[in-house]
Structures are given as C-alpha cells and as structure tokens.
Amino acid sequence: MTQSCAVRAPAVFLSILTSVVAVSCATAGRPVEIDVAEGIRAGTGASVRFDAQTPSLPAGVRIEDGLSREEAVAVALWNNAAFQVSVSQLGFARADLVDAGMIANPVLSLLFPVGPKQLEATLRWPVEVLWERPRRMAAAELSLDAAAQSLVQSGLDLALSVRVAYTDLALAADRQALAREAAAILQRIDTLTQSRLAAGDIAELDARAARVDAVRSVQDAERAVHDVSIARERLRMLMGLPADDASLNTLQGSSEVEGCGSVADLLKRALAARPDLRAAELTVEAAAARLGWERSRVLSLTAVLDANGEGTEGFESGPGIDVGIPLFNRNQGGRLRAESALQRASAAYVLLQQQVGLDIREASVQFDQARQSRIAWGDRIVTPLAANLTDAEESFAAGESSYLFVLENSRRLIEARVREREVAADERRAQARIERAAGIGCQAVTGGAQ
C-alpha cells in the first residue's frame, strides 16, 4: 500500500461517517400535534391541549348563561384525563421515528503493543444502514401519522360520549321536574279520592289504587333526583372538572335537532373524513414500508478501516469490508412477519370500511325512527292531551265536571310529555352517533351537500 492511499483511506471513511451523522442529526419530528388539533377542530369545532395539568375552561367558553352541549365538548377536550393518556401515544410514535433515524455507532477495536505485538486498530461501521435507514424511517413516519389520526378519532369518540352524557343529564333533569309535577298531581288525586271514599262515593279498592299511585309517584320523584346526580357526575368526569365545580348545575335549553343528510352523502363524507379510516390506510402503507425494509436486510455489509503501528513503511492503514454471505439466513422470519402484518392491516382496513357503512346506516335509521316518534308524540298525543286538559279546566270552571277530572288529564299529559322527552333524547343521541360515524358535524355535512 502506498503512503497516499494510506492517508486517503481514513479521510474518505471519516467523510462518509460525517455525512451520515449530519443527516441523522438533521432528522426532526414533525409537529403532528398541529395536525391533530386541526383534525379535532374540523370534527367538533373545539380546541385541544396536549399538556393538561389542572382543570380549566378553554378560551371562548362562557357558562354564566348555562352550559351548552358544544361547550361541554370543548371543556372535555380541554381537560379529559383519558384523552391525555391517548396523547402519550404520540410521544411513543415519535420516539420510534427518532430510533428509526439513528445511525449505528462505529466500533473501534484496539490491540495494544505489548511485548513484540505491534499496535493495531480496526474501525468497523455497518454500511447497510445507507439503504435500510430510508425504508425504516418511511415506515416510522407512517406509523407516527397513523398515531396522530388515531388520536383525532379518540377526540371524536370523546365528543360522542360527552354529547350522549349531556343528553342523558338534560333528560334526567326533565324527568325530575316532570316527576315532581306528577307526584303533586297524584297526591291531590289521592286526597280527593280519600274524601270521596269517606263520603261513600267510591269503593275501598279505588281509593287504595289512588294511594298506591301517589306513593309510587313520590318514589319516582326521589329516584329522579338520584338519576340527575349520577348523570351529572358521569358528565363531570368526561369534562375533567372537580367535584365542587358548579358548571353543570345549569344547562342551556335544547335547540332544534338538525338533519344530517342522506346515507349516501354521509358515507361519502365518512370515507373522506373518518380519522380512524385514514389511520388504517396509513397502517397499511407503514406495513408495506416495513416489508420493503425487511427485504433489504438480506445482505449485511460492514465497512472496515484497519491500521497498524509498524508496517514496512511505518504507520499503515487501509479500508476493507465484511460481507455477511446470505447462504442460510436471508431474514426469512422478518419478511414473513412483515408480510403477515401487511395482510392483517389490509384486512383490518376492509373491515373498518364495512364498519363505517354499518355505523352510518344504523345511526341514520335510529335518527329517522326517533324523529318520527318525536313528531308523532308531539302532534298526535301531547297536543291532543293538552287540548283535553284545557277542555277539562274549562268544564271544571263552568261547574260541569269535578276537579278530579282535571287532575286525571294533567297526569296523562305529564306522562306523555315524559315519553316525548325520551324520544327527543333518542333523536339527539342518534345525531351524535351520526356525527361520530361521519367524522364531522351534521351542519358541515348538510352544508357541503347543498
């Protein structure tokens, strides 16, 4: 080996190492939190934070006039502890990306000049990283994007849970108020019935039935109080608020439930907007990238720089390579695992597409059924019963009927109003499920369809 070759060899080797290390250090994680925040905002209209420590209200939320359903969603996305647990998955995915971009350290071997032994040094560095690293990083980047989309879906799932819990609390409050009215009416009926029993106008059997109804109504009213407390605490936990927070004491009045469009429009929108569907697509792409990486791991190649202290021309150094000859181990297990992962990811993507269609069709049927029931109860039952009560009050005022007749009509109207509120709550729950199934609010879907 000539002196010029001995000088150039380590210089070239170190130049390659320096370039690779520079590329490795230049790798930086992308701001996926911004993509997650934008995705959740597009689906819910609310903001999120990724470092929640103490419960607080997000900017723009004012609850002095009562808590609305969308304000409850905004507060939950701001404070919910379970969502913060899901946020940690981004850190793990980003760590995997950092690991994928890391360059293997060179290995320096030294043989010390003891006795007649001359000084020898060998520097080894796995060269296969040059063609494996891009594939490995591509797979890790896709996995990070998939984790971000999964986090967006977690936000939409949380919004669904909050909307359903808010509807349950509003319904429980309505039931409590109506149960008190019903209890007061049935107690008055019981009082009048006992008076008629004392006068000998009715039998003991009729009076006993009225007494049982009155006692049962009191029990229903007491149970309604506990139902409100339970529903409030469930919503409080989802919103991440402390037990002494008074934000849930007053709810805003319910607005008209909007339609969400046809099943075809919803399905089209869902296929484009569902974050979990996009995450499944990215998982398939990541599995394909990992398969390419595993296929590239058949050949192992290590660059070697060998030097000794006392050659024929003094200090000598020279390059070389170590090649792993793939006679037996061609990474068959790694490739097979990658192929299986790709097959599983592809099947999971198809399954999720089918599930999206089922979610939309099922929620749409539930919404249509609940809306028809609400309209029917309002027009065909509640309205006629309200008219009957008005006629009964007028008849009592004219002395043509007893007050007991008025109370009976009031009781029947209250029972019908309870059922009307229940089917209205079913309609709101179905709307929330449609929004979750479509991956976007109903207003955005209908606005886009116009």
C-alpha distance (Angstrom), angle and dihedral (degrees) to the residues before:
residue distance angle dihedral
M1 . . .
T2 3.81 . .
Q3 3.77 123.6 .
S4 3.85 92.0 -113.6
C5 3.79 91.9 54.8
A6 3.80 90.1 47.1
V7 3.79 90.2 54.5
R8 3.82 97.0 43.0
A9 3.81 96.7 47.5
P10 3.82 98.6 68.5
A11 3.79 90.8 39.3
V12 3.81 92.1 56.0
F13 3.79 91.4 44.1
L14 3.78 92.9 50.9
S15 3.80 91.2 45.5
I16 3.80 90.6 56.9
L17 3.78 91.7 47.7
T18 3.80 91.9 48.5
S19 3.81 92.2 51.5
V20 3.79 93.4 49.0
V21 3.80 93.0 47.1
A22 3.80 90.0 50.4
V23 3.79 90.6 53.8
S24 3.81 90.2 47.5
C25 3.79 93.0 51.3
A26 3.80 91.3 47.5
T27 3.80 91.1 61.8
A28 3.80 110.3 105.2
G29 3.78 133.7 172.7
R30 3.78 116.8 -102.3
P31 3.82 119.6 -121.2
V32 3.80 94.7 -102.1
E33 3.81 89.9 160.2
I34 3.80 87.7 71.8
D35 3.80 91.0 53.7
V36 3.80 90.5 47.8
A37 3.80 92.7 49.5
E38 3.79 91.9 48.6
G39 3.80 92.3 47.4
I40 3.80 93.0 50.9
R41 3.79 91.4 44.8
A42 3.81 90.2 52.4
G43 3.81 91.2 51.2
T44 3.80 100.0 40.3
G45 3.80 108.5 12.6
A46 3.82 89.3 -124.6
S47 3.78 133.9 113.8
V48 3.79 127.2 -125.2
R49 3.77 135.8 -155.0
F50 3.78 127.5 -149.3
D51 3.79 100.9 -156.0
A52 3.81 103.9 51.9
Q53 3.79 111.1 169.5
T54 3.81 107.6 153.4
P55 3.83 127.1 20.5
S56 3.78 114.5 -98.7
L57 3.77 140.7 150.4
P58 3.81 118.9 -96.1
A59 3.76 120.4 -121.2
G60 3.78 114.1 -79.7
V61 3.82 96.4 25.6
R62 3.81 112.6 121.5
I63 3.78 116.2 176.6
E64 3.81 99.9 174.2
D65 3.81 89.5 103.4
G66 3.80 93.3 45.1
L67 3.78 134.4 -74.7
S68 3.80 116.8 -75.9
R69 3.77 125.6 -155.1
E70 3.81 94.4 -109.0
E71 3.80 91.3 46.7
A72 3.79 88.1 54.8
V73 3.81 89.0 53.3
A74 3.80 91.3 49.5
V75 3.81 92.8 50.3
A76 3.82 91.8 47.6
L77 3.79 93.4 51.7
W78 3.79 87.6 49.2
N79 3.81 97.7 49.5
N80 3.81 112.6 14.2
A81 3.82 110.6 129.8
A82 3.80 95.4 -155.2
F83 3.80 89.8 55.7
Q84 3.80 89.4 52.0
V85 3.81 88.4 54.5
S86 3.80 88.3 55.1
V87 3.81 89.8 49.7
S88 3.81 88.8 63.7
Q89 3.81 89.1 68.0
L90 3.79 87.9 72.5
G91 3.78 89.5 60.6
F92 3.80 92.2 52.8
A93 3.81 91.7 47.5
R94 3.80 91.2 48.7
A95 3.80 90.1 49.3
D96 3.80 89.0 53.4
L97 3.80 88.8 52.3
V98 3.79 90.9 51.0
D99 3.80 90.7 49.5
A100 3.81 90.3 48.8
G101 3.79 90.2 55.5
M102 3.77 95.7 48.1
I103 3.79 118.7 111.4
A104 3.80 118.7 -135.5
N105 3.79 112.1 -108.8
P106 3.80 117.7 -111.7
V107 3.80 115.1 -111.7
L108 3.80 118.0 -130.4
S109 3.81 117.6 -158.8
L110 3.83 120.1 -168.2
L111 3.80 128.5 -168.9
F112 3.80 108.5 -166.3
P113 3.82 122.3 -137.4
V114 3.79 99.9 -109.5
G115 3.79 115.5 162.1
P116 3.80 112.2 -31.2
K117 3.85 90.8 -15.2
Q118 3.78 113.7 112.0
L119 3.81 123.8 -139.8
E120 3.79 112.1 -89.1
A121 3.80 129.6 -178.8
T122 3.79 131.5 -175.6
L123 3.79 126.5 -170.5
R124 3.79 116.6 -164.2
W125 3.79 128.9 -174.1
P126 3.85 127.4 174.8
V127 3.79 104.8 -117.5
E128 3.84 93.9 -170.5
V129 3.81 87.3 81.7
L130 3.83 87.1 78.2
W131 3.82 92.7 70.2
E132 3.83 99.1 24.4
R133 3.80 98.2 52.1
P134 3.85 97.9 65.5
R135 3.81 91.5 51.9
R136 3.79 92.0 44.1
M137 3.80 92.1 50.1
A138 3.80 92.5 46.0
A139 3.79 90.1 56.2
A140 3.81 92.0 46.6
E141 3.82 92.5 49.1
L142 3.79 90.8 51.8
S143 3.79 90.0 49.1
L144 3.81 89.8 51.8
D145 3.81 90.7 51.1
A146 3.80 89.8 48.2
A147 3.81 90.2 51.8
A148 3.80 89.7 51.1
Q149 3.81 91.8 51.6
S150 3.80 90.3 47.3
L151 3.79 88.7 53.5
V152 3.80 90.3 52.3
Q153 3.80 88.1 52.6
S154 3.81 89.2 50.3
G155 3.79 87.8 55.9
L156 3.80 91.5 51.4
D157 3.81 90.6 47.6
L158 3.80 89.3 51.8
A159 3.80 90.1 50.1
L160 3.82 89.5 53.3
S161 3.81 91.8 50.4
V162 3.80 91.4 48.9
R163 3.81 93.8 48.4
V164 3.79 91.6 49.5
A165 3.82 91.6 46.1
Y166 3.81 90.9 48.2
T167 3.80 89.9 51.0
D168 3.80 90.2 48.8
L169 3.81 91.1 51.6
A170 3.80 92.9 47.8
L171 3.80 90.6 48.8
A172 3.81 91.7 47.6
A173 3.81 90.1 51.8
D174 3.82 90.9 49.8
R175 3.79 90.7 48.2
Q176 3.79 90.3 50.3
A177 3.80 92.7 52.5
L178 3.79 93.3 45.2
A179 3.82 91.3 44.6
R180 3.80 89.6 56.6
E181 3.79 90.6 50.4
A182 3.78 91.3 47.7
A183 3.81 91.7 48.2
A184 3.80 91.9 51.1
I185 3.80 91.6 49.1
L186 3.81 94.5 47.0
Q187 3.77 90.9 48.6
R188 3.79 90.3 53.7
I189 3.79 88.7 47.9
D190 3.79 89.4 51.7
T191 3.81 90.8 50.4
L192 3.81 92.1 51.2
T193 3.79 91.3 44.6
Q194 3.79 92.0 52.8
S195 3.81 88.9 50.4
R196 3.78 91.0 52.2
L197 3.81 89.8 47.1
A198 3.79 90.3 53.5
A199 3.81 88.9 50.1
G200 3.78 90.8 50.6
D201 3.82 94.7 -117.4
I202 3.84 95.5 123.8
A203 3.77 138.5 28.1
E204 3.79 127.3 -102.8
L205 3.82 90.1 -109.7
D206 3.82 92.8 61.7
A207 3.79 92.1 46.5
R208 3.80 91.9 49.6
A209 3.81 91.3 51.8
A210 3.81 90.7 52.4
R211 3.81 90.9 49.5
V212 3.82 91.4 50.8
D213 3.81 91.2 49.6
A214 3.79 90.6 50.9
V215 3.80 93.6 49.9
R216 3.79 91.3 45.9
S217 3.81 91.5 51.3
V218 3.80 90.2 53.8
Q219 3.79 90.1 51.5
D220 3.81 90.5 48.8
A221 3.79 90.6 51.2
E222 3.81 91.7 50.8
R223 3.80 91.6 47.8
A224 3.82 90.0 49.7
V225 3.81 89.0 59.7
H226 3.80 90.7 56.1
D227 3.82 91.2 44.9
V228 3.81 89.3 56.6
S229 3.81 91.3 50.3
I230 3.79 92.4 49.8
A231 3.80 93.4 47.3
R232 3.81 90.6 47.3
E233 3.79 93.0 52.1
R234 3.79 92.1 48.7
L235 3.79 90.8 52.9
R236 3.80 90.5 43.6
M237 3.80 91.3 56.1
L238 3.81 92.0 50.0
M239 3.80 90.3 49.5
G240 3.80 91.9 48.4
L241 3.81 94.2 -128.7
P242 3.82 125.4 149.3
A243 3.79 121.0 -107.4
D244 3.80 93.7 -107.1
D245 3.80 94.3 53.3
A246 3.80 112.0 116.9
S247 3.80 96.7 -159.3
L248 3.81 92.8 107.3
N249 3.79 96.9 50.9
T250 3.80 93.6 87.8
L251 3.80 126.1 37.9
Q252 3.76 126.4 -167.7
G253 3.77 120.1 -113.9
S254 3.78 116.3 -89.2
S255 3.79 117.3 -101.3
E256 3.77 126.9 -145.6
V257 3.79 113.2 -70.4
E258 3.80 111.3 -117.1
G259 3.75 124.3 -139.2
C260 3.78 118.2 -114.3
G261 3.80 102.6 -146.0
S262 3.76 132.2 -112.5
V263 3.78 125.2 -33.5
A264 3.81 90.4 -113.6
D265 3.82 92.3 55.3
L266 3.79 91.6 44.9
L267 3.79 92.9 49.5
K268 3.79 91.9 48.3
R269 3.77 90.7 50.0
A270 3.80 92.8 45.7
L271 3.79 93.5 53.1
A272 3.80 88.0 54.7
A273 3.80 100.5 37.9
R274 3.81 109.7 30.9
P275 3.83 106.0 112.7
D276 3.79 93.8 -157.5
L277 3.81 89.6 54.3
R278 3.80 89.9 51.8
A279 3.81 89.0 46.8
A280 3.81 89.2 53.8
E281 3.82 90.1 51.3
L282 3.80 90.6 50.9
T283 3.80 90.0 48.0
V284 3.79 89.5 55.9
E285 3.80 90.5 49.2
A286 3.80 91.0 47.2
A287 3.80 90.9 50.5
A288 3.80 89.8 51.2
A289 3.80 90.0 49.5
R290 3.80 90.9 50.2
L291 3.79 89.8 50.6
G292 3.81 89.3 55.3
W293 3.79 89.7 48.8
E294 3.81 92.8 50.5
R295 3.79 90.6 49.2
S296 3.81 89.8 53.2
R297 3.81 91.4 55.5
V298 3.80 94.4 74.5
L299 3.81 94.2 95.2
S300 3.80 122.4 51.5
L301 3.78 116.8 -162.9
T302 3.80 125.8 -179.5
A303 3.78 124.7 -170.0
V304 3.78 113.6 -138.2
L305 3.79 131.1 -160.8
D306 3.78 112.1 -170.3
A307 3.80 125.1 -170.4
N308 3.79 136.3 173.8
G309 3.74 132.1 -170.2
E310 3.81 102.6 -132.8
G311 3.73 116.6 35.6
T312 3.76 128.2 149.2
E313 3.79 88.3 -82.9
G314 3.79 98.5 35.4
F315 3.80 119.2 -102.8
E316 3.81 109.1 19.1
S317 3.79 133.9 -175.3
G318 3.76 135.1 173.5
P319 3.82 141.5 170.9
G320 3.77 128.5 -112.0
I321 3.78 143.4 155.6
D322 3.79 139.5 -121.9
V323 3.81 112.2 -147.2
G324 3.78 122.9 -166.7
I325 3.80 103.4 -143.7
P326 3.84 107.2 -141.0
L327 3.77 98.1 -138.6
F328 3.80 98.9 129.2
N329 3.79 110.4 3.7
R330 3.79 111.7 52.8
N331 3.81 93.4 158.1
Q332 3.79 90.2 -95.7
G333 3.81 92.4 158.1
G334 3.78 94.1 49.7
R335 3.78 92.8 48.6
L336 3.79 92.1 47.0
R337 3.81 91.5 50.9
A338 3.80 90.5 49.0
E339 3.80 91.8 49.3
S340 3.81 90.3 49.7
A341 3.80 90.8 48.6
L342 3.80 90.3 51.6
Q343 3.79 91.4 49.0
R344 3.79 91.5 49.0
A345 3.82 92.9 47.2
S346 3.80 91.3 50.0
A347 3.81 92.1 49.7
A348 3.81 90.8 46.9
Y349 3.81 89.8 52.4
V350 3.81 91.8 52.9
L351 3.81 90.3 46.6
L352 3.80 91.2 51.1
Q353 3.80 91.3 50.7
Q354 3.78 89.0 54.5
Q355 3.80 90.7 46.7
V356 3.80 90.9 51.7
G357 3.79 90.4 54.6
L358 3.80 91.1 48.1
D359 3.81 92.7 48.2
I360 3.78 92.7 51.8
R361 3.79 96.6 44.5
E362 3.80 93.1 44.7
A363 3.81 94.5 46.8
S364 3.81 91.3 45.6
V365 3.81 91.7 52.5
Q366 3.80 90.3 48.2
F367 3.80 90.5 49.2
D368 3.81 94.0 49.4
Q369 3.79 91.8 46.0
A370 3.80 93.0 48.9
R371 3.80 92.4 46.6
Q372 3.80 92.4 50.4
S373 3.81 90.5 47.9
R374 3.80 92.3 49.0
I375 3.78 92.6 50.0
A376 3.80 91.7 45.6
W377 3.79 92.9 49.4
G378 3.78 91.3 47.5
D379 3.80 98.5 45.6
R380 3.79 102.9 30.7
I381 3.79 104.1 31.7
V382 3.81 115.0 16.4
T383 3.80 96.1 41.3
P384 3.85 94.8 48.9
L385 3.80 91.0 45.5
A386 3.80 90.3 50.5
A387 3.82 88.2 51.8
N388 3.82 89.7 49.1
L389 3.80 90.3 53.0
T390 3.79 91.1 50.6
D391 3.82 90.6 50.5
A392 3.80 90.9 47.0
E393 3.82 91.7 51.9
E394 3.79 91.1 48.8
S395 3.80 90.8 47.4
F396 3.81 90.8 50.3
A397 3.80 90.9 48.3
A398 3.80 89.1 52.6
G399 3.80 90.5 49.8
E400 3.79 93.2 -116.4
S401 3.84 96.9 118.2
S402 3.76 140.0 22.8
Y403 3.78 127.5 -100.1
L404 3.77 88.3 -114.4
F405 3.79 88.3 68.5
V406 3.80 89.6 55.5
L407 3.79 91.6 49.9
E408 3.79 92.9 49.9
N409 3.80 91.3 53.4
S410 3.80 90.1 47.3
R411 3.79 90.8 52.8
R412 3.80 92.5 50.4
L413 3.82 91.1 48.7
I414 3.81 92.2 51.4
E415 3.80 91.8 50.3
A416 3.81 89.8 51.0
R417 3.81 91.4 48.4
V418 3.81 90.0 52.7
R419 3.78 90.8 54.1
E420 3.81 90.7 45.7
R421 3.81 90.2 54.5
E422 3.80 90.1 49.1
V423 3.81 94.5 54.1
A424 3.83 89.5 44.1
A425 3.81 87.9 54.7
D426 3.81 89.3 49.6
E427 3.80 87.8 54.0
R428 3.80 92.1 52.6
R429 3.79 92.5 47.0
A430 3.80 90.3 50.9
Q431 3.80 90.3 49.6
A432 3.82 89.9 52.5
R433 3.81 90.1 50.4
I434 3.80 90.7 50.3
E435 3.80 90.6 51.7
R436 3.78 90.5 50.5
A437 3.82 92.1 45.5
A438 3.81 92.0 49.5
G439 3.79 93.6 42.8
I440 3.81 91.9 -130.2
G441 3.80 139.9 65.2
C442 3.79 120.0 -81.0
Q443 3.79 91.2 -120.1
A444 3.80 90.8 59.2
V445 3.80 91.1 47.5
T446 3.80 95.3 50.9
G447 3.79 91.3 41.2
G448 3.79 90.8 52.9
A449 3.78 91.5 47.9
Q450 3.77 94.4 55.0
